[in-house]
Amino acid sequence: MSLSMFNMWVSILGMALLFIAFVTIYVSRFKLKNRVLKFFTTFIAYICLISGSVMMIYIVFSGPTS
């Protein structure tokens, strides 16, 4: 797999993780009443947010590929 294809898949995965973080934060804040379940979904959301952000930072700073 070329570097360009790898960067494409990393960016798609990063965007998916950011979207999952958005959805789980929304669900945990507005839809859930159970405190344990709220904590679990918020924890998962922040893990996805941090992972997706690191992937996006990698893509931005890796520069163009040839």
DAGIPE-V766430 format. One record per residue. N is the residue number from 1. RES is the residue in one small letter. PSI is psi in whole degrees, -180 to 180 (NA if undefined). D_CENTER is the distance of its C-alpha to the mean C-alpha in Angstrom with 1 decimal. Layout:
n: {N | N}
res: {RES | RES}
psi: {PSI | PSI}
d_center: {D_CENTER | D_CENTER}
This chain:
n: {1 | 2 | 3 | 4 | 5 | 6 | 7 | 8 | 9 | 10 | 11 | 12 | 13 | 14 | 15 | 16 | 17 | 18 | 19 | 20 | 21 | 22 | 23 | 24 | 25 | 26 | 27 | 28 | 29 | 30 | 31 | 32 | 33 | 34 | 35 | 36 | 37 | 38 | 39 | 40 | 41 | 42 | 43 | 44 | 45 | 46 | 47 | 48 | 49 | 50 | 51 | 52 | 53 | 54 | 55 | 56 | 57 | 58 | 59 | 60 | 61 | 62 | 63 | 64 | 65 | 66}
res: {m | s | l | s | m | f | n | m | w | v | s | i | l | g | m | a | l | l | f | i | a | f | v | t | i | y | v | s | r | f | k | l | k | n | r | v | l | k | f | f | t | t | f | i | a | y | i | c | l | i | s | g | s | v | m | m | i | y | i | v | f | s | g | p | t | s}
psi: {135 | 165 | -36 | -43 | -39 | -45 | -36 | -47 | -37 | -41 | -38 | -43 | -40 | -43 | -39 | -41 | -39 | -38 | -42 | -40 | -43 | -48 | -44 | -34 | -43 | -46 | -44 | -32 | -36 | -18 | -27 | 144 | -27 | 124 | -36 | -44 | -37 | -45 | -44 | -47 | -36 | -40 | -45 | -41 | -43 | -33 | -45 | -40 | -45 | -44 | -45 | -38 | -41 | -40 | -42 | -39 | -41 | -45 | -43 | -44 | -8 | -19 | 180 | 151 | 155 | NA}
d_center: {23.0 | 23.2 | 21.0 | 20.3 | 19.1 | 16.9 | 15.3 | 14.9 | 13.1 | 10.8 | 10.0 | 9.7 | 7.4 | 5.1 | 6.0 | 5.8 | 2.4 | 3.2 | 6.3 | 6.2 | 5.8 | 8.5 | 10.6 | 10.8 | 11.8 | 14.2 | 15.6 | 16.1 | 17.8 | 20.0 | 20.6 | 21.0 | 24.1 | 24.0 | 23.0 | 22.0 | 19.7 | 18.3 | 17.7 | 16.0 | 13.5 | 12.8 | 12.5 | 9.9 | 8.0 | 8.4 | 7.6 | 4.0 | 4.4 | 6.6 | 5.4 | 3.3 | 6.5 | 8.7 | 8.2 | 9.0 | 11.8 | 13.1 | 13.4 | 15.1 | 17.4 | 18.3 | 20.5 | 22.1 | 23.1 | 26.5}
